[in-house]
Amino acid sequence: KETVVTHEIKMPGGRPAFLLLHGLYGTPQEMHYVGRKLKKAGYAVHIPYIQGCGVGDDPWRTRRTRWEHWSQQVETHFDALKQEYDQVSVAGLCAGADLALTLAVKRSADIHSLCLYATTLFFDGWNITRLRVLRTLAYYTPLRYFLYFHKKPPYGLKYTRMRQWIA
């Protein structure tokens, strides 16, 4: 059985620091490459594991965990870095980017810079049924545990060459 590593990654470095946030069902390792490059550029890097948002968690627990819990964890990690470093930048991938934006709304004066990778701001996929307007209603019922939207070509991409590459 494959073991999923869910521990945080810390790379001490210079005075500015970066908080890197993994995506939904991800681990800190998915941001490790970016972290190594930032470390090489002289930044201290912290990549925490966000409980309830990562792949190492029980899927049923993840579905029951609210995004506010994830956001609170991000704020806690940010505050810890802010106590140690004068300048703290935040970067995130996918859901991590959304969490970085949430932190920026609350603490914009404290964040030195913000880097967002594959941010999901509004999902309006071409292949989603017109019944998508009911998704908000379904979210507040047990139906949310069974409702999925599967992507098919054209994958919501307008750029034909990219669409062919993904297919």
ABEGO torsion letter per residue (X at the ends): XBBBBABBBBBBBBABBBBBBBBBGBBAAAAAAAAAAAAAAGBBBBBBBBBGABAABBAAAAAABBAAAAAAAAAAAAAAAAAABABBBBBBBEAAAAAAAAAAAAAAAABABBBBBGBBABBABAABBAAAAAAAAAAABAAAAABBBBBBOAGGBABAAAAAAAX
